[in-house]
Amino acid sequence: MKRDEREVTLGGDRWVHVGEYPRLIAESFRRLLDQDGIPSVLRTPFQWVMFTPVIEIETGGYMGSVGLYVLKVHQVQAERILGEDDSQ
């Protein structure tokens, strides 16, 4: 699978790429999306991340650029939420 794919299948579901961010920012966006019931995953250079324990962030796990993906059925809603956040 190519790193730059915009739509992927993971766990039998279609996920779409909604942005590339530093890990800390992406984790913040994940929590923002979660507040509206939108599941998301991160793609690091090493793996897919569905759940990030706070300890991993605090201890300095991979903090570089990661892809943020949401379920395809939530793409429009997620892009609206992230767009609103970017404009603030």
Backbone hydrogen bonds in HBPLUS format (Angstrom, degrees):
<---DONOR---> <-ACCEPTOR-->    atom                        ^
c    i                          cat <-CA-CA->   ^        H-A-AA   ^      H-
h    n   atom  resd res      DA  || num        DHA   H-A  angle D-A-AA Bond
n    s   type  num  typ     dist DA aas  dist angle  dist       angle   num
A0005-GLU N   A0002-LYS O   3.34 MM   3  5.71 165.7  2.36 117.7 117.0     1
A0017-HIS N   A0006-ARG O   2.73 MM  11  4.84 159.4  1.78 144.9 147.6     2
A0008-VAL N   A0015-TRP O   2.89 MM   7  5.35 157.7  1.94 152.0 159.4     3
A0015-TRP N   A0008-VAL O   2.79 MM   7  5.35 168.6  1.81 164.2 168.0     4
A0010-LEU N   A0013-ASP O   2.91 MM   3  5.44 156.5  1.96 154.4 159.8     5
A0013-ASP N   A0010-LEU O   3.13 MM   3  5.44 166.9  2.15 114.1 117.0     6
A0072-LYS N   A0014-ARG O   2.87 MM  58  5.60 166.4  1.89 144.0 142.4     7
A0016-VAL N   A0070-VAL O   2.78 MM  54  5.55 161.0  1.82 162.7 164.9     8
A0070-VAL N   A0016-VAL O   2.99 MM  54  5.55 150.7  2.08 149.1 153.7     9
A0018-VAL N   A0068-LEU O   2.81 MM  50  5.76 173.7  1.81 166.0 167.7    10
A0068-LEU N   A0019-GLY O   2.81 MM  49  5.38 164.1  1.83 166.2 166.3    11
A0021-TYR N   A0066-VAL O   2.98 MM  45  5.59 156.5  2.04 159.4 160.2    12
A0066-VAL N   A0021-TYR O   2.78 MM  45  5.59 159.7  1.82 157.4 160.5    13
A0025-ILE N   A0022-PRO O   3.01 MM   3  5.49 119.9  2.38 113.7 127.9    14
A0026-ALA N   A0022-PRO O   2.97 MM   4  6.21 165.8  1.99 159.8 164.6    15
A0023-ARG N   A0064-GLY O   2.87 MM  41  5.63 136.6  2.06 138.1 147.7    16
A0027-GLU N   A0023-ARG O   2.87 MM   4  6.10 155.5  1.93 154.1 160.3    17
A0028-SER N   A0024-LEU O   3.17 MM   4  6.41 148.8  2.27 137.6 145.5    18
A0028-SER N   A0025-ILE O   3.07 MM   3  5.07 117.1  2.48  94.8 110.3    19
A0029-PHE N   A0025-ILE O   2.91 MM   4  6.28 157.0  1.97 153.1 159.7    20
A0030-ARG N   A0026-ALA O   2.86 MM   4  6.13 149.3  1.95 146.3 155.2    21
A0031-ARG N   A0027-GLU O   3.19 MM   4  6.47 153.6  2.26 143.3 148.6    22
A0032-LEU N   A0028-SER O   3.04 MM   4  6.34 151.5  2.12 145.9 154.4    23
A0033-LEU N   A0029-PHE O   2.85 MM   4  6.10 162.8  1.88 155.7 159.3    24
A0034-ASP N   A0030-ARG O   2.87 MM   4  6.01 155.8  1.93 145.2 152.7    25
A0035-GLN N   A0031-ARG O   3.13 MM   4  6.33 142.0  2.28 139.9 147.9    26
A0036-ASP N   A0033-LEU O   2.94 MM   3  5.43 144.4  2.07 110.8 120.9    27
A0038-ILE N   A0033-LEU O   3.07 MM   5  5.18 166.0  2.09 133.9 131.5    28
A0037-GLY N   A0034-ASP O   2.88 MM   3  4.78 161.4  1.92 108.1 110.9    29
A0041-VAL N   A0069-TYR O   2.95 MM  28  5.31 153.4  2.02 142.1 149.4    30
A0069-TYR N   A0041-VAL O   2.92 MM  28  5.31 169.4  1.93 165.7 165.8    31
A0042-LEU N   A0049-VAL O   2.97 MM   7  4.99 165.2  1.99 141.1 145.8    32
A0049-VAL N   A0042-LEU O   2.76 MM   7  4.99 160.6  1.80 149.4 152.1    33
A0043-ARG N   A0067-GLY O   2.87 MM  24  4.92 147.6  1.98 138.1 145.7    34
A0067-GLY N   A0043-ARG O   3.02 MM  24  4.92 165.7  2.04 136.1 137.2    35
A0044-THR N   A0047-GLN O   2.90 MM   3  5.39 156.6  1.96 175.7 169.0    36
A0056-GLU N   A0053-PRO O   2.95 MM   3  5.58 137.1  2.13 115.7 125.8    37
A0057-ILE N   A0054-VAL O   3.02 MM   3  5.26 119.8  2.39 103.3 117.9    38
A0058-GLU N   A0054-VAL O   2.90 MM   4  6.20 165.7  1.92 159.4 163.9    39
A0059-THR N   A0055-ILE O   2.86 MM   4  5.91 149.6  1.95 146.7 153.6    40
A0061-GLY N   A0056-GLU O   2.92 MM   5  5.33 163.3  1.95 166.2 164.0    41
A0060-GLY N   A0057-ILE O   3.23 MM   3  5.32 159.6  2.28 103.0 108.8    42
A0074-HIS N   A0071-LEU O   2.84 MM   3  5.46 156.5  1.89 121.3 129.1    43
A0075-GLN N   A0072-LYS O   3.12 MM   3  5.11 170.0  2.13 111.0 113.3    44
A0078-ALA N   A0074-HIS O   2.87 MM   4  5.97 165.4  1.89 163.2 168.1    45
A0079-GLU N   A0075-GLN O   2.90 MM   4  6.07 165.4  1.92 156.4 160.1    46
A0080-ARG N   A0076-VAL O   3.01 MM   4  6.19 149.6  2.10 144.8 153.2    47
A0081-ILE N   A0077-GLN O   2.98 MM   4  6.27 162.5  2.01 151.4 155.5    48
A0082-LEU N   A0078-ALA O   2.86 MM   4  6.08 170.7  1.87 158.1 160.6    49
A0083-GLY N   A0079-GLU O   2.85 MM   4  5.79 147.6  1.96 136.2 145.8    50
A0084-GLU N   A0080-ARG O   2.92 MM   4  6.14 152.3  1.99 147.9 154.8    51
A0085-ASP N   A0081-ILE O   3.05 MM   4  6.34 152.5  2.13 144.9 152.4    52
A0086-ASP N   A0082-LEU O   2.93 MM   4  6.18 152.2  2.01 145.0 152.3    53
A0087-SER N   A0083-GLY O   3.18 MM   4  6.37 140.9  2.35 141.3 150.2    54
A0088-GLN N   A0085-ASP O   3.32 MM   3  5.58 161.2  2.36 107.3 112.8    55
